């Protein structure tokens, strides 16, 4: 698998910075890296996947000092090797439930609290976009000719919908995404469900943002959704919608694009402000649409945010790295691997306990990935008003 700096850099810039992940089809927030990991890889080989508690809770602790503008803040990052072959497309709930796609292209589920594991779930495979506090997973089932929305629970298994593609789900089970028309993603839609409703029922509402192409990417527990509108000139503008305030476009400097990726229960929104050659991870406030913080120290992109205002950030400069960013505490810190000899890491999601899920990989000198492991980071910020644990 070729992960040379040039190859990875060009692929990410073409997809992330060009906002290509916002189009319909199999495009999660990390679709660019997914294609690199899978599409250019020589087979790592399917390995036996058993969970033992000693491996699950074997900790490798790395204490680092975060730096922003010369300021120092203490932050502790513990790295856990979960004892499984690495996977890139993976999400984690606030209760530590992990759902993803394994190296064979099949779904798996892991409870990091108990060690319960079920791998190689039978097809069809769902590409997960989001997981809520109850462990409900929403995502995409893609075929060469059409797409369907997916909902998975441990109790009821997998459900598919040809009419709605969910990209975000809150604790009530309400979903934000797009209606599906003629097998492709259509207008942005909100699906409000009763507790007993499945993916095929509930009240479906189309959100009109005044443009032909728009996507909803997240929803919080108060029913506030966040999304992105795309214009014919190639520009993109992030927005929020709520039942009381309607559509609010997020503040964006002139001649710049804004992209939203997630929203927390306090109305803080993660994403980026982007120009032709630069991308800065950004946090907005949903009520006013105002910029709350912008990470100008890195050419970066915020992938996720938890309810403590901790953001997971991708550093777009090569070699690519992943950071935690806490704007309220002036903290930026890199995520280390569990194995100091690993070639790199990929992080995909963060929950409200400060747990980040991802993988580490070992590559040969010419960039061929030899092995990869599923890992989890636990973030602790000493002295913060809210402990991120």
Secondary structure, 3 states (H helix, E strand, C coil): CCCCHHHHHHHHHHHHHCCHHHCCCCCCCCHHHHHHHHHCCCCCCCCCCCCCHHHHCCEEEEEEEEEECCEEEEEEEEEEEEEEECCCCEEECCCCEEEEECCCCCEEEEECCCCCEECCCCCCCCEEEEECCCCCEEEEEECCCCEEEEEEECCCEEEEECCEEEEEECCCCCEEEEEEECCEEEEEEEEECCCCCCCCCCEEEECCCCCCEEEEEEECCCCCEEEEEECCCCCEEEEEEECCCEEEECCCCCCCEEEEEEECCCCEEEEEEECCCCEEEEEEECCCCCEEEECCCCCEEEEEECCCCEEEEEECCCCCEEEEEEHHHCEEEECCCCCCCCCEEEEEEECCCCEEEEEEEEECCCCCEEEEEEEEEEEECCCCCCCCC
